[in-house]
Amino acid sequence: MTPHPGLQQVLARQWHGFSTTLPGGLAIALITPEGAYFASTLDGATADSHFRAASTTKTFTAAAIMLLQQRGLLRIDDVLTAMIPGTTRPYLPATASYAIPHQDRITIRQLLSHRAGVFDVGNQDIPATVDAPHAGMRYVDWVEDTRGATHTFTLDELVDVVARHQLVNGPPGEAFRYSNTGYSLLAKMVERVSGKSFAQFVHDEFLMPNGLHDTSFPDDGRGQQLPAPFLEGTTRVGGTLLPTTHFNVSWGVGEGNVVTTPADLAHWFRRLVKGEAGLSAQTVAQMRACEPTGEHHVTYGLGLTCDPAGLGIGHNGGIAGYLTTARHDPATDVTVVIFATLLDADDLMTEALMLYETARQARAVLGY
């Protein structure tokens, strides 16, 4: 990717306008019909520097499910208790750990579109009324405090929290309710239908065929180190700044554990939305069929969000240390990935809007 002084100026101006006192900075990668460009306010950053791209993971998970449907190995309008086509095995284990509320009414499509009403173990406190030592707490935080920061979370373990306590956010199909745990269920389906681990399936079907050699999905609680070269991240919460670069993301399989680079992530979104990543144009069209969510003018399809502000189709991602926006605009054939190496939990909306505006100004510099 080619450096571009105009992009550098936009990023510097926008970061200065956001904060002159907070650590971190911005990096951006753009792919246009004329070429690929990179700029950053961070010392030593390149298009091949690693960072955590959080919920952009969901686009890989959704693509995996849709690829399996494209091959006739599952049907997204099946309910979760249905049998995998051509087998006598259900999509999810017929065990108490997967007996979540409404499992016989929830469809795979509803999981993909966050309309299944599945309780979100990642983003919600366990209700204080639950008879468990983690009542009133985030389950992941409680586990790491009691069992250690290197505990390897499993899909079975995370879903079991929902099933055991019969936690629910509402009936399926009623409303858009973002759920990381819904994507944990999808990752489990990928494994049961394909016979491979989620990370292996995505590696074989998407990473290698698309040349994404610097992208990975760590699922071992002990594997906390980012590959070199990497960009340091910081989190601000309650006015306190916390270095947050190397940590356990085994809780995020299928929903938020991706480690990647600006170049890789831009190429992924470009190829995915253009129908060049392994999915047919017809399959991608289903993913791009976005509907209103009722949240900040956001529309959402099947693992993809559609941007009414003109940036295109893609996904956001927020995790300790990093905030990311990734989009491909079919109208102009421009792909943009922009991220900050600061997650400002104290003012997240302002930071997110700053990323959008920076992306728009960067496109304008390039004539789009």
The 8 nearest C-alpha neighbors of each residue, nearest first, counted from 0:
[[1, 36, 35, 37, 2, 46, 262, 28],
 [0, 2, 36, 37, 35, 3, 34, 38],
 [3, 1, 37, 36, 38, 4, 0, 6],
 [2, 4, 6, 5, 38, 1, 7, 36],
 [5, 3, 7, 6, 8, 2, 38, 9],
 [6, 4, 8, 7, 3, 364, 9, 361],
 [5, 7, 9, 8, 4, 3, 361, 38],
 [6, 8, 4, 10, 38, 5, 9, 11],
 [7, 9, 11, 5, 6, 10, 12, 4],
 [10, 8, 6, 12, 7, 11, 13, 5],
 [9, 11, 13, 7, 12, 8, 14, 6],
 [10, 12, 8, 14, 9, 13, 40, 15],
 [13, 11, 15, 9, 10, 14, 8, 16],
 [14, 12, 16, 10, 15, 11, 9, 17],
 [13, 15, 17, 11, 16, 12, 10, 18],
 [16, 14, 12, 18, 19, 17, 13, 11],
 [17, 15, 13, 14, 18, 12, 19, 11],
 [16, 18, 14, 15, 13, 19, 353, 350],
 [19, 17, 15, 20, 16, 21, 14, 13],
 [18, 20, 15, 21, 17, 16, 14, 22],
 [21, 19, 18, 22, 15, 17, 23, 14],
 [20, 22, 18, 19, 23, 341, 240, 235],
 [23, 21, 20, 24, 341, 233, 340, 19],
 [24, 22, 340, 341, 21, 233, 232, 339],
 [23, 25, 339, 40, 340, 41, 14, 22],
 [24, 26, 339, 40, 39, 338, 10, 340],
 [25, 27, 39, 338, 337, 38, 40, 339],
 [26, 28, 337, 38, 336, 37, 39, 338],
 [29, 27, 37, 336, 36, 261, 335, 337],
 [28, 30, 335, 36, 334, 35, 31, 37],
 [29, 31, 35, 334, 333, 34, 36, 335],
 [32, 30, 333, 34, 33, 35, 332, 29],
 [31, 33, 34, 332, 30, 333, 35, 331],
 [34, 32, 31, 35, 30, 365, 333, 36],
 [33, 35, 31, 32, 30, 36, 0, 1],
 [36, 34, 30, 0, 29, 31, 1, 37],
 [37, 35, 1, 0, 29, 28, 2, 30],
 [38, 36, 28, 2, 0, 27, 1, 46],
 [39, 37, 7, 27, 2, 26, 6, 3],
 [40, 38, 26, 41, 25, 7, 27, 44],
 [39, 41, 25, 24, 11, 26, 10, 42],
 [42, 40, 39, 44, 24, 43, 25, 26],
 [43, 41, 44, 40, 39, 45, 230, 24],
 [42, 44, 41, 45, 48, 39, 230, 40],
 [45, 43, 41, 42, 48, 39, 46, 230],
 [46, 44, 47, 48, 43, 37, 39, 38],
 [45, 47, 261, 262, 48, 37, 260, 0],
 [46, 48, 45, 260, 262, 49, 261, 228],
 [49, 47, 229, 228, 45, 260, 46, 44],
 [48, 50, 229, 260, 259, 228, 230, 47],
 [49, 51, 259, 258, 230, 229, 260, 52],
 [50, 52, 258, 53, 257, 259, 321, 49],
 [53, 51, 316, 257, 55, 323, 258, 50],
 [52, 54, 255, 316, 317, 318, 55, 51],
 [55, 53, 316, 255, 56, 57, 254, 315],
 [54, 56, 57, 316, 314, 53, 58, 52],
 [57, 55, 54, 255, 254, 58, 59, 257],
 [58, 56, 60, 254, 55, 59, 54, 302],
 [57, 59, 302, 61, 56, 60, 55, 62],
 [58, 60, 62, 57, 56, 61, 63, 201],
 [61, 59, 57, 63, 62, 58, 253, 64],
 [60, 62, 58, 302, 64, 63, 59, 57],
 [61, 63, 59, 65, 60, 64, 66, 58],
 [64, 62, 60, 66, 61, 65, 59, 67],
 [65, 63, 61, 67, 66, 62, 68, 60],
 [64, 66, 68, 62, 67, 63, 69, 61],
 [65, 67, 69, 63, 68, 64, 62, 278],
 [68, 66, 70, 72, 64, 65, 69, 73],
 [67, 69, 73, 71, 65, 70, 66, 72],
 [70, 68, 66, 67, 71, 65, 282, 72],
 [69, 71, 67, 68, 72, 66, 73, 65],
 [72, 70, 68, 69, 73, 67, 74, 84],
 [71, 73, 67, 68, 70, 84, 192, 83],
 [74, 72, 68, 71, 67, 84, 83, 75],
 [75, 73, 76, 68, 77, 72, 71, 107],
 [74, 76, 107, 108, 77, 73, 106, 68],
 [77, 75, 74, 106, 108, 107, 78, 109],
 [76, 78, 106, 75, 74, 81, 107, 79],
 [79, 77, 106, 105, 81, 80, 104, 103],
 [78, 80, 81, 102, 106, 90, 103, 105],
 [79, 81, 103, 78, 89, 102, 90, 82],
 [82, 80, 89, 78, 79, 77, 90, 83],
 [83, 81, 89, 88, 87, 90, 84, 86],
 [82, 84, 86, 90, 89, 88, 73, 85],
 [85, 83, 86, 73, 72, 82, 71, 74],
 [84, 86, 83, 87, 82, 72, 88, 73],
 [87, 85, 88, 83, 84, 82, 89, 192],
 [86, 88, 82, 89, 83, 85, 84, 81],
 [89, 87, 82, 86, 83, 90, 92, 91],
 [90, 88, 82, 91, 81, 83, 80, 92],
 [89, 91, 83, 188, 82, 79, 81, 80],
 [90, 92, 89, 188, 93, 79, 80, 97],
 [93, 91, 94, 97, 89, 90, 88, 96],
 [92, 94, 91, 97, 95, 89, 98, 80],
 [95, 93, 96, 92, 97, 98, 91, 159],
 [94, 96, 98, 97, 162, 93, 163, 159],
 [95, 97, 159, 94, 162, 98, 158, 163],
 [98, 96, 95, 99, 94, 162, 159, 158],
 [99, 97, 95, 162, 96, 94, 100, 102],
 [98, 100, 162, 97, 102, 161, 165, 101],
 [99, 101, 102, 165, 167, 98, 162, 166],
 [102, 100, 104, 103, 105, 99, 170, 171],
 [103, 101, 105, 104, 100, 99, 79, 80],
 [102, 104, 80, 101, 78, 105, 79, 81],
 [105, 103, 101, 102, 78, 106, 171, 79],
 [106, 104, 78, 102, 171, 115, 103, 79],
 [107, 105, 78, 109, 108, 77, 76, 79],
 [106, 108, 75, 110, 109, 76, 77, 78],
 [107, 109, 75, 111, 106, 110, 76, 112],
 [110, 108, 114, 115, 112, 106, 111, 107],
 [109, 111, 113, 107, 115, 181, 108, 112],
 [110, 112, 301, 108, 109, 113, 302, 107],
 [111, 113, 301, 109, 114, 110, 300, 108],
 [114, 112, 177, 110, 176, 175, 111, 115],
 [113, 115, 175, 109, 172, 112, 174, 116],
 [114, 116, 171, 109, 110, 117, 113, 172],
 [115, 117, 169, 168, 171, 170, 114, 167],
 [118, 116, 115, 167, 168, 181, 119, 178],
 [117, 119, 167, 168, 166, 120, 116, 178],
 [120, 118, 178, 180, 121, 122, 179, 123],
 [119, 121, 123, 122, 180, 118, 138, 157],
 [122, 120, 119, 179, 123, 180, 139, 137],
 [121, 123, 119, 120, 124, 179, 137, 178],
 [124, 122, 120, 119, 121, 125, 137, 118],
 [123, 125, 137, 136, 135, 126, 122, 138],
 [124, 126, 135, 134, 136, 137, 123, 127],
 [127, 125, 135, 128, 129, 134, 124, 136],
 [126, 128, 135, 134, 129, 125, 136, 130],
 [127, 129, 126, 130, 134, 135, 125, 131],
 [130, 128, 134, 127, 131, 126, 164, 125],
 [129, 131, 128, 134, 132, 127, 164, 133],
 [130, 132, 133, 134, 129, 128, 127, 164],
 [133, 131, 134, 130, 141, 129, 135, 136],
 [132, 134, 131, 136, 141, 138, 135, 125],
 [135, 133, 127, 125, 131, 129, 136, 132],
 [134, 136, 127, 125, 126, 124, 133, 137],
 [137, 135, 124, 133, 125, 134, 138, 141],
 [138, 136, 124, 140, 139, 125, 141, 123],
 [137, 139, 141, 140, 136, 133, 142, 120],
 [138, 140, 142, 141, 137, 143, 121, 250],
 [141, 139, 143, 137, 138, 142, 144, 136],
 [140, 142, 144, 138, 139, 143, 133, 145],
 [143, 141, 145, 139, 144, 146, 140, 138],
 [142, 144, 147, 148, 140, 146, 141, 145],
 [145, 143, 141, 142, 147, 146, 140, 148],
 [146, 144, 142, 143, 147, 141, 140, 148],
 [147, 145, 143, 142, 144, 150, 148, 149],
 [146, 148, 143, 149, 144, 150, 145, 142],
 [147, 149, 143, 150, 247, 144, 146, 220],
 [150, 148, 220, 221, 147, 151, 247, 143],
 [149, 151, 220, 148, 147, 152, 146, 143],
 [152, 150, 220, 219, 249, 149, 153, 221],
 [151, 153, 250, 249, 150, 156, 154, 220],
 [154, 152, 156, 155, 157, 151, 250, 249],
 [153, 155, 157, 156, 183, 158, 187, 152],
 [156, 154, 153, 158, 157, 159, 96, 97],
 [155, 157, 159, 153, 154, 158, 152, 160],
 [158, 156, 154, 159, 160, 155, 153, 120],
 [157, 159, 160, 161, 155, 156, 154, 97],
 [158, 160, 96, 162, 156, 161, 157, 163],
 [161, 159, 158, 163, 157, 162, 164, 156],
 [162, 160, 166, 158, 159, 165, 164, 163],
 [163, 161, 99, 165, 159, 98, 164, 160],
 [162, 164, 160, 159, 165, 161, 96, 95],
 [163, 165, 166, 162, 161, 160, 129, 159],
 [166, 164, 162, 161, 163, 100, 99, 167],
 [167, 165, 161, 164, 118, 162, 100, 168],
 [166, 168, 118, 117, 169, 116, 100, 165],
 [169, 167, 116, 118, 117, 166, 170, 176],
 [170, 168, 116, 167, 171, 173, 117, 115],
 [169, 171, 116, 173, 172, 115, 168, 101],
 [172, 170, 115, 116, 173, 105, 114, 169],
 [171, 173, 114, 115, 174, 170, 109, 116],
 [174, 172, 171, 170, 114, 169, 175, 116],
 [173, 175, 114, 172, 176, 116, 292, 171],
 [176, 174, 114, 292, 113, 177, 173, 112],
 [175, 177, 113, 114, 174, 178, 116, 168],
 [176, 178, 113, 175, 179, 119, 114, 181],
 [179, 177, 119, 181, 180, 113, 176, 117],
 [178, 180, 182, 181, 119, 254, 121, 183],
 [181, 179, 183, 119, 182, 178, 120, 184],
 [182, 180, 184, 178, 179, 110, 183, 117],
 [181, 183, 185, 184, 180, 179, 254, 253],
 [182, 184, 180, 186, 253, 185, 181, 154],
 [183, 185, 187, 182, 181, 186, 188, 180],
 [184, 186, 182, 188, 187, 183, 189, 181],
 [187, 185, 253, 189, 183, 188, 184, 197],
 [188, 186, 184, 190, 185, 189, 191, 183],
 [187, 189, 185, 191, 190, 186, 90, 192],
 [190, 188, 186, 192, 187, 191, 193, 197],
 [189, 191, 187, 195, 196, 188, 193, 194],
 [192, 190, 188, 194, 189, 193, 187, 90],
 [191, 193, 189, 190, 194, 188, 72, 83],
 [194, 192, 190, 195, 191, 189, 200, 67],
 [193, 195, 190, 191, 192, 196, 189, 200],
 [196, 194, 190, 193, 200, 199, 197, 191],
 [197, 195, 199, 190, 198, 200, 194, 189],
 [196, 198, 200, 199, 190, 186, 201, 189],
 [199, 197, 201, 196, 200, 216, 202, 215],
 [200, 198, 202, 196, 197, 201, 203, 195],
 [199, 201, 197, 203, 202, 198, 195, 204],
 [200, 202, 204, 198, 205, 203, 199, 197],
 [203, 201, 206, 199, 200, 205, 204, 198],
 [202, 204, 200, 201, 207, 205, 199, 206],
 [203, 205, 201, 202, 200, 206, 208, 207],
 [206, 204, 201, 208, 202, 207, 209, 203],
 [207, 205, 202, 211, 209, 208, 210, 201],
 [206, 208, 210, 209, 205, 203, 202, 211],
 [209, 207, 205, 210, 206, 204, 203, 276],
 [210, 208, 207, 206, 211, 205, 276, 267],
 [209, 211, 207, 212, 208, 206, 263, 205],
 [212, 210, 206, 263, 209, 213, 214, 207],
 [211, 213, 210, 214, 206, 207, 263, 215],
 [214, 212, 211, 259, 260, 263, 215, 47],
 [215, 213, 259, 258, 212, 211, 263, 260],
 [214, 216, 258, 257, 217, 259, 213, 198],
 [215, 217, 257, 256, 198, 258, 218, 214],
 [218, 216, 219, 215, 256, 249, 222, 248],
 [217, 219, 249, 216, 220, 252, 248, 151],
 [220, 218, 221, 222, 151, 249, 217, 247],
 [221, 219, 151, 149, 247, 150, 249, 222],
 [220, 222, 149, 219, 223, 247, 151, 150],
 [223, 221, 219, 220, 224, 217, 247, 218],
 [222, 224, 246, 245, 247, 221, 225, 220],
 [225, 223, 245, 222, 226, 246, 244, 221],
 [224, 226, 245, 229, 227, 223, 49, 50],
 [227, 225, 228, 229, 224, 49, 258, 213],
 [228, 226, 229, 225, 49, 48, 230, 224],
 [227, 229, 48, 49, 226, 230, 47, 225],
 [230, 228, 49, 48, 227, 50, 226, 225],
 [229, 231, 50, 49, 48, 232, 44, 228],
 [232, 230, 244, 229, 340, 233, 243, 320],
 [233, 231, 320, 340, 244, 243, 341, 321],
 [232, 234, 320, 242, 341, 243, 241, 340],
 [235, 233, 342, 320, 241, 341, 240, 319],
 [236, 234, 240, 343, 239, 344, 238, 241],
 [237, 235, 344, 238, 239, 345, 234, 240],
 [236, 238, 239, 345, 235, 344, 240, 343],
 [237, 239, 236, 235, 240, 345, 344, 343],
 [240, 238, 236, 235, 237, 241, 234, 345],
 [241, 239, 235, 234, 233, 238, 236, 242],
 [240, 242, 234, 233, 243, 235, 239, 236],
 [243, 241, 233, 232, 244, 234, 240, 320],
 [244, 242, 233, 320, 232, 319, 241, 245],
 [243, 245, 232, 231, 320, 242, 246, 233],
 [244, 246, 224, 223, 243, 225, 247, 231],
 [247, 245, 223, 244, 248, 224, 243, 148],
 [246, 248, 220, 223, 249, 149, 148, 221],
 [249, 247, 250, 251, 256, 246, 220, 218],
 [248, 250, 218, 220, 251, 152, 219, 151],
 [251, 249, 152, 248, 252, 153, 139, 151],
 [252, 250, 255, 256, 254, 249, 248, 253],
 [253, 251, 254, 256, 250, 249, 255, 218],
 [254, 252, 186, 183, 182, 60, 251, 57],
 [253, 255, 57, 251, 56, 182, 252, 179],
 [254, 256, 53, 54, 251, 56, 257, 252],
 [255, 257, 251, 248, 216, 252, 53, 217],
 [258, 256, 216, 56, 215, 52, 255, 53],
 [259, 257, 51, 215, 214, 50, 216, 52],
 [258, 260, 214, 49, 50, 213, 257, 263],
 [259, 261, 49, 47, 263, 48, 262, 264],
 [262, 260, 46, 264, 263, 28, 265, 47],
 [263, 261, 46, 265, 260, 264, 47, 266],
 [264, 262, 266, 260, 211, 265, 261, 267],
 [263, 265, 267, 261, 266, 262, 260, 268],
 [266, 264, 262, 268, 267, 263, 336, 261],
 [265, 267, 269, 263, 264, 268, 270, 262],
 [268, 266, 264, 270, 265, 269, 271, 263],
 [269, 267, 271, 265, 270, 266, 272, 327],
 [268, 270, 266, 267, 271, 272, 327, 334],
 [269, 271, 275, 276, 273, 267, 268, 272],
 [272, 270, 276, 268, 274, 273, 269, 275],
 [271, 273, 274, 269, 270, 268, 283, 327],
 [274, 272, 270, 271, 275, 269, 329, 280],
 [273, 275, 280, 271, 272, 279, 278, 276],
 [274, 276, 270, 273, 277, 271, 278, 279],
 [277, 275, 271, 270, 278, 274, 209, 205],
 [278, 276, 275, 279, 274, 205, 66, 204],
 [277, 279, 274, 276, 282, 66, 283, 280],
 [278, 280, 282, 281, 274, 283, 277, 275],
 [279, 281, 274, 283, 282, 284, 278, 273],
 [282, 280, 284, 279, 283, 285, 278, 274],
 [281, 283, 279, 285, 284, 280, 278, 286],
 [282, 284, 286, 280, 285, 281, 274, 287],
 [283, 285, 287, 281, 282, 286, 280, 288],
 [286, 284, 283, 282, 288, 287, 281, 301],
 [285, 287, 301, 283, 284, 300, 288, 303],
 [286, 288, 284, 285, 300, 289, 283, 303],
 [289, 287, 300, 285, 286, 284, 290, 301],
 [290, 288, 300, 299, 298, 287, 305, 304],
 [289, 291, 298, 299, 300, 292, 288, 297],
 [292, 290, 298, 293, 297, 299, 289, 296],
 [293, 291, 294, 298, 175, 297, 290, 299],
 [292, 294, 291, 296, 295, 297, 175, 298],
 [293, 295, 292, 296, 297, 291, 298, 175],
 [294, 296, 297, 293, 292, 298, 291, 348],
 [297, 295, 294, 293, 298, 291, 292, 307],
 [298, 296, 295, 294, 292, 291, 299, 293],
 [299, 297, 291, 290, 289, 292, 305, 304],
 [300, 298, 304, 289, 290, 303, 305, 291],
 [299, 301, 289, 288, 303, 286, 287, 112],
 [302, 300, 286, 112, 111, 303, 61, 287],
 [301, 303, 58, 61, 111, 57, 300, 112],
 [304, 302, 313, 300, 301, 314, 299, 58],
 [303, 305, 299, 313, 314, 312, 298, 300],
 [306, 304, 312, 298, 311, 299, 289, 307],
 [305, 307, 311, 308, 310, 312, 309, 304],
 [308, 306, 309, 305, 296, 297, 310, 311],
 [309, 307, 306, 310, 311, 355, 359, 305],
 [308, 310, 311, 307, 306, 328, 359, 305],
 [311, 309, 306, 328, 308, 326, 327, 359],
 [310, 312, 328, 327, 306, 326, 309, 305],
 [311, 313, 305, 326, 327, 304, 306, 328],
 [314, 312, 326, 303, 304, 325, 327, 305],
 [313, 315, 304, 55, 325, 303, 324, 326],
 [316, 314, 324, 323, 55, 325, 54, 317],
 [315, 317, 54, 53, 323, 55, 52, 322],
 [316, 318, 322, 53, 321, 323, 54, 315],
 [319, 317, 53, 321, 320, 322, 316, 342],
 [318, 320, 234, 321, 243, 342, 317, 233],
 [319, 321, 232, 233, 234, 341, 342, 243],
 [322, 320, 340, 342, 341, 318, 339, 319],
 [321, 323, 317, 339, 338, 342, 316, 318],
 [324, 322, 338, 316, 315, 337, 52, 317],
 [323, 325, 315, 337, 336, 338, 314, 316],
 [326, 324, 336, 313, 314, 335, 315, 337],
 [327, 325, 313, 312, 311, 335, 334, 310],
 [326, 328, 334, 311, 312, 269, 333, 268],
 [327, 329, 311, 333, 330, 332, 331, 310],
 [330, 328, 332, 331, 327, 311, 333, 273],
 [329, 331, 328, 332, 333, 311, 327, 309],
 [330, 332, 333, 329, 328, 367, 31, 32],
 [333, 331, 329, 328, 330, 31, 32, 334],
 [334, 332, 31, 328, 331, 30, 327, 335],
 [335, 333, 327, 30, 29, 326, 269, 328],
 [334, 336, 29, 326, 28, 325, 265, 327],
 [337, 335, 325, 28, 27, 265, 324, 261],
 [336, 338, 27, 324, 26, 323, 335, 325],
 [339, 337, 323, 322, 26, 25, 324, 27],
 [340, 338, 25, 341, 322, 24, 321, 26],
 [339, 341, 232, 321, 23, 24, 320, 233],
 [342, 340, 233, 320, 321, 339, 23, 234],
 [341, 343, 234, 320, 321, 322, 344, 319],
 [344, 342, 235, 345, 347, 346, 234, 341],
 [343, 345, 347, 236, 346, 235, 342, 234],
 [344, 346, 343, 236, 347, 237, 235, 238],
 [347, 345, 344, 343, 349, 348, 350, 351],
 [346, 348, 350, 344, 343, 349, 345, 351],
 [349, 347, 351, 350, 346, 352, 353, 344],
 [350, 348, 352, 351, 347, 346, 353, 17],
 [349, 351, 353, 347, 348, 352, 354, 346],
 [352, 350, 348, 354, 353, 349, 347, 355],
 [353, 351, 355, 349, 354, 350, 348, 356],
 [352, 354, 350, 356, 351, 355, 357, 349],
 [355, 353, 357, 351, 352, 356, 358, 350],
 [356, 354, 352, 358, 353, 357, 359, 351],
 [355, 357, 359, 353, 358, 354, 360, 352],
 [358, 356, 354, 360, 359, 355, 353, 361],
 [359, 357, 361, 355, 356, 360, 354, 362],
 [360, 358, 356, 362, 357, 361, 355, 363],
 [359, 361, 363, 357, 362, 358, 356, 364],
 [362, 360, 358, 364, 363, 359, 6, 357],
 [361, 363, 367, 359, 365, 360, 364, 358],
 [362, 364, 366, 360, 367, 365, 361, 359],
 [363, 365, 361, 362, 366, 360, 5, 6],
 [366, 364, 362, 363, 367, 361, 6, 5],
 [365, 367, 363, 364, 362, 361, 360, 31],
 [366, 363, 362, 365, 331, 364, 333, 359]]
